């Protein structure tokens, strides 16, 4: 299997910038190197499965990471059915001040924000305010003149809402080590002050492929956020608060952290050349974007995100509050990609065994992010991850705060580790 380390240094660096927008090229290090170098295997884990729930192995594994100072802090939850069966907070949210991770710790979700953005779009579909096959140009006319890079002509198929949700829009991530990748990097490196401005710039850039033909992890979800604003006539952050966070009681999830809660924000760390964890940039800022956007930027607690996952595991509702209908959730969590578009890749790194639905990855075969086919979820470059396994009614959440995964691979070990703690071999 190829690894990120076979990419040019610039390519490895830029992957972090796309997965975790707001990080500059000079602040980036190897990220996701671990995914490409780990094969799906139970080899790290005992073949013996407990007769009852037993998370000792998981706790010991977490402690190993903290003792070896490979991660600063960890928060994790396992849900089975309607119950939380495992919950832990360990390590420090701020190593220098020795402030521990706890249920009030706010973690930067990074690309887990994309899942929430996608749910917002599907809510608007349910309300009849748009359809999955609407051309995006209906809402953002600038996309009516977008061209394909290889031909210089307009695409034969218009970009649709569905294309944006499953990352087949043809928009680029800038990860490509070619002329179009360079073009995206140059255009998006300038000062962009609003979501509307960002989407206008994206509409002016050429597509890397015909819409609907290729999975390219990209800025598609930023465009979706702007569609939410236009269709709902509400700012994106206010829409999420009113229609997702407030109804679920996710009171600590937002794009910014109030001043009085800044002490709870988990500080980002990266390893230095010796492997020691050092603080990353802008440790005292509550937002790592100048404006709310769809690709990333949300900050949340393990408690809030547990509610979110309980809603997903329960078919779109929780505690009597419906966020999404079971039918819409089924559409969201079903693979939409043809075999020709598989495996999905980020840059040139393949994710074998994964397909993609409408805003989430979907396991088609056992893989690092989903041992059980039908599992859906996603990862964030700050070392955040969640999955939902509808077949076995299991969900897991793992939060940390280190966007360099070259020496810390827990994000890619967690799914397999979790199942080794459940009774019987699932």
N, C-alpha and C positions, 0 to 999 in steps of 0.2 A: 504494500500500500504506500502511495506517495505521502510525503510529509510536508508540512509547511516549511521545514528547514531546507527543502530543495528549491523553494522560491527565492528570488533575489531578496536581499535584505529589505529593500523598499517595499516589496510586495508584502512581506510579513508584517512590517510596520503598518501599512495602510489598512490591512484587515482589521486591526484594532480600531482604527479611526472610523471605519464604517460600522462595525458592530457596536461601538460605543462613541457615537458622534459627540464632539466637543473636546476630545483628546487631540492634541496637535501631533504632527508627525514626530517631532523631536521628543515628545513625552512618551512615546509608545515603545513597547518591547515585544518580544515574541508572545503571541497569543494564539490559542487553539493548536499549538504545536502538538500538544498531548493527544488531541482527538485523532489526528491523522496517524499517530504512531502507536495507538493502542488498538488491538484487535478485540472484537467481542469474545470474551472468555470468562469462565468461572475460575480461572487458574489462581487468582489472588485470594479466592474465598474457599472456605471449607465446603466439601460436597454434602456435609451433614446439615439437614434442615431441622429446626427445633420442633418439638411437639406443640408448643404454645408460643405466643408472641415473646420474642426474646431479642432485645436490641442491644445486648451487651457488646456484640461484635461491632456494631455500628459505632457505639460510643467509644470503644477502644480505638477504632480507626480514626475517628475525629480527634481523639486525644493525641494520637501519634502525629497528626498534622500540626497540632498546636505545640506539642513538646519540641518537635523538630523546627518550629518557627517557619513552617512553609505556608501557613495561613494566619492572619491576625485574629480572626474571630469566625464563629459559625453559628447559624441558627437553622434548625431543621424541624420539620413536622412530617408525620405520616398519618394519613387518614384512611380508615377502613370502614366502608359503609358510611354511616352518619357520624362516626365517632373519631376523635383524635386519639390515636393509640400510642403515639410517640411524639414527644415535644422536648426539645432541648435548646438552650442557648449557652454558648461556651466561648472562652477567649475574651478578647478586648475589642471594643469599637474604636478605641483610641489607645494605642500602645504606650505613647509617651505619658499620657495622663493616667494610665492604668484604669480606664473607664470600661467596665465589663459590657459585653453584649447582653441585652435583656429583651423582654417583649416590647419595650418602648424604642428600641434601636431602629433607626430609619436607614434603610439600605437603598442605594441607587439601583433601580430595576434594570437599567439599560434596555436591551431589546425585548424583555418581557412586556415592555410598554406596547409593543406591536400587537400583542394579543388583545389587549384592552381596546386599542384603536379599532381593531377588526370587529370586536363585539359591538362597538358604537355604530359602525356601518351596518351591521346586520340588524340592529334595532331599527334603523331608518328604513331598511328593506321591509321589515315586518310591518311597519306603519304605512307602507305604500308610498313613501316619499321618494324612493328611487328603486331601481332593479339592478340585479347583478350584471345584466347585459347592457345596461345603459353605457353609451360612450362617455368617457370622462370629459370630453370636450363640451358636452351638454351643460356641464357645471363650471368648467374652466375652459373658456373658448380658446385660450392660447394653445391648447393641445391640438387644435384643428389644423395647425400648420407644422406640427412636428414631423421630422423626416427620419428615415433610417440611414444610419451612417454609411453602410456599404453601398447603397444605391443613390443616396442623395434625393430620393423620392419619398413621397408620403407613403406610409405603410398601406398594404392592401387591406388590412383589417384595423379598425379603430381600436385604441386602447379602451377596455371596458373596466368597470368596477371589479368584475371577477378577476381580470388580469392583474389588477393592482393587489388584490387580496392574496393571490397565489404566486406573486412575484414572477409572472410571465409577461409583464407589461412591455418589456424591452428597455425600460429605464436601466441605467447602469449603476453599479455600486462605486465605480472608480477603482475597483480591484484589478481590473484587467491590465496586464502589463503590455499594453499596446497603445495605439494612437488615441482610441476613444477613451480608454482609461485615463490617459494623461489629460485629455480634454476635460473630463469630469473633475479630476483633481484640481486643475487650474481654475475652473469656473467656480467651484464650490469652496475654494480656499479664501475667497474674498469676504469682506464683511457683509453678512446677511442679517438683517435686523428683525424680520417678521416671518411668520409662516407663509403669508401671501407672497412675499418677496422670494423665499426659497423655492416655492412651487413655480413661480414665474420663470426663474432661472432654469429649473428642471425642464419646463416645457420648451425652452429655447434650445436645449441640448438635443443632439440626435440620439435615436434609439440604437442599442447595440444589437438588436434582433427584431424580427417581425413579431408583433404582439401575439401571444398565445403559443409560440413555438419553442421557447427556451426558458428554463428557470434561471433567473439572475437575481440573487439577493441584493436588494437595492433600496432606493429612496421611495419606493412605491407607497409605503405606509405613511410617509409624510404627505403625499398627495391625498391619501384617504382622509387624513386629519383636516385638510383644507376643504374637502368635499363635505365633511361633517359640519364645518362652520357655515358653508354656503347653504346647504339644504336645511339646516336647523335654525339658521339666522342667530347663532349663538357662538361665542368664542369656544374654542376646543376644550380648554380647561374647565370652563363652566359647564359645558355639556356633559363631560365625564363625571363631574361632581354631582350634577343634578340627576343624571339618569343611571349611573352605575354605583358610584361610591356612597352617596347619601342613602339610597335605598337599601344597600347592603350593610350599612353601618361601618364602612371603611373610612373612619374619621381621620386616619393618619396617612392617607394616600393623596399625593398632590405633586405638582411640578416644582413647588418651592417649599422650603421648611420655614415656619415662623421663627422669628428671632428667639422667642422664649423656648423653642425646641431644638435650637442648633446644637446644644450639648449632646443630644441624642443621635445626631447624624454620624453614621459610621465613616470614619476617615479612610480614604483609599490608600492602599500601599502597593508597592512594587519591590521586587528584590534588587539589590544593588549587585555589583560584579562579584561580591563575595557570597551572595545569597541572603544577606541580612535584609529584613524588611524595612523600607524607608518610606516616609510619607510621600504621596503623589502631589500633584498640583492642586492649587486652590482648596486647601483643606477646610476653610471656614465659610465657603459659599454654599448656599442651600440649593442652588440650581446649577447644572453644568451646561445649560443652554440659555441663550438670551430670550427665548420665547418658547411656549408650549408647542410640541410637535408630535407627530405620530410614531416616528421610528424609535425614540427613546426619550428619557428625561424624567419619567415618573420616579418618585421616592415613596417607599412603603415600609411597613413593619411586617414581621413574620405573622403577627396576629391578624392583621388586615388581609394579608394574602392567603391565609388559611381560609378565611370566609369566602374569598374569591374562588378558591379551588373546591370548597364544599359546594358552592353554587354550580360549578361545572360538573362535579361528580354526581350531583342531584338532578341533572338534566336541564339546568338553566335557571333554577329557582332555589331560594334558601330562606327558611323561616317565613314562608308565606309570601315572599317577594319574588316576582318573576322578572328576570333580567333578559332572558332570551327563551324562546319557545324550544321544546325538545326537537322539533323538526329543523329549526334553524341551527341548533347546536349540532345535530347530526350532519347537516350539510357542511358546517364549519370543520368538522373533525373527520371528514371522509377525504381520502386522497383524490386530488383533482388532476394529477399529472399523468400523462401517458408514459408508457415504458421508454419512449424515445427521449424523454426529459429526465430520466433517472440514471444514476443516483443524483440527488440534488448536490450542488457544490457551492461553496463560498470561496470566491477567488478560484483557485484550481484545486481546492481541497475537497474530496468527495465525502459525503455522509452516507455510506452504504446502508441499505435497509430502511432508509427514510424516504417517504413521500411528503407531499405538502397539501394541506387542505386550504381553507379560506382563512389564513392567518396563523395557522399552527402546523408544526410537523406532525406527521402520522407514521407510525411504525408499520412497515409492510413485512418485515422479517426482524428477528432478534438483532438488536444493535445497542450501542452504548447508551442511547437516550431512551430506549424503550424495549425492554426484554420481551414484552408480550405484544404480539401484533394487534393493532387497533389502538395502542397507546398514543395519546397526543400530548403536545406540550411545546416547550421551547427553552432556549438558553439566553442568557445575557452575558456580555463580555466583562461584567464586574464580578463574575463567578456567581451568577444567579441562575436558578433552574427550577422548573416544575414539570411534573407529568401527571396525567390522569389516565388510569387504566380502567375503562368502563367494564371490561369483561370480568375482572375480579373485584371491582368496586374498591380500588386502591388509588390513592394519590400521594405524591410526595413533593416536598418543597425543600430546597437547599439554598440558603443565602450566605454569601461571604462578601468580602469587599476588597478583592485584589484582582485587577484586570490583566494580570500576567499569569498565564497558565502553563508556562514552560516547566515549572518545577512543582506546581500544585495541580493535581489532576482529579481532585475529589469530585468536581462537577461531572466528570465522565465515568466515575466509579459508583456514584450514588445509587443509580437505578438498580444495578446488579447487586450492590451491597444491601439495599433495602429488602429485596426479595429473599435474600439469604437469611433474613431475620423473621420471616413469616412462616407459620406452621405449614408443612407440606411443601412440595416443590411445585410452584405455580408454573 
